[in-house]
């Protein structure tokens, strides 16, 4: 057949560096990655879904918590929480809220994962915040993600990267539930070292208490921005001309096929 197969990452995929099956790579003539790679038939191009135009203006004191979910029983070969491990996420969010300043009580919004499981997490979150603070609308979710004072994301994939690039964002997740290359783990270690990522909700709440009065000053510290840029440049590259770079690169590659 006179055709070629080109595959690419669909979003942010930290935690998928070590895969049981390199399906995309094996079926492709060319496989496009958003993170660094040295494998044959793979190239790195900047992510198409990251947009710095939606810069966080910190116009309000809202905190948006972006959640994940999983199926009740194991059914795929991916990295991340399996079955009841997802309940860890709920427990840490509850611990975070318990230890946060009470002035934030009505300013916390929770975005449940839109594909629900058998764990009824959305119902559990309704016990933590008011009904109107459960964000099910996609348009409201996008507004909150772009403008909230702080974003907390419970999984290190697409939503985390989209939030990280627009303003103060923290990871709250169990690292043991994710599996990646030693090199990618190194960059995640840097996020933990600089208090951009946490495994314990209480520790995150204490950190926010310490920086909330000058959060932008903390966020734009040289070491914080260097940590973020190092993580992105190795796991999910950003460039504000990503579409043009893709077009130029693919034109060259197609000419060689």
Secondary structure, 3 states (H helix, E strand, C coil): CCCCCEEECCCCECCCCCCCCCHHHHHCCEEEECCCCCCCCEEECCCCCCCCCCCCCCCCCCEEEECCCCCCCCCCCCCCCCHHHHHHHHHHHHHHHHHCCHHHHHHEEEECCCCCCCCCHHHHHCCCCCHHHECCCHHHHHHHHHHCCEEEECCCEHHHHHHHCCCCEEEECCHHHCCCCHHHHHHHHHHHHCCCEECCHHHHHHHHHHHHHHHHHHHCCHHHHHHHHHHHHHHCCCCCCHHHHHHHHHHHHHHHC
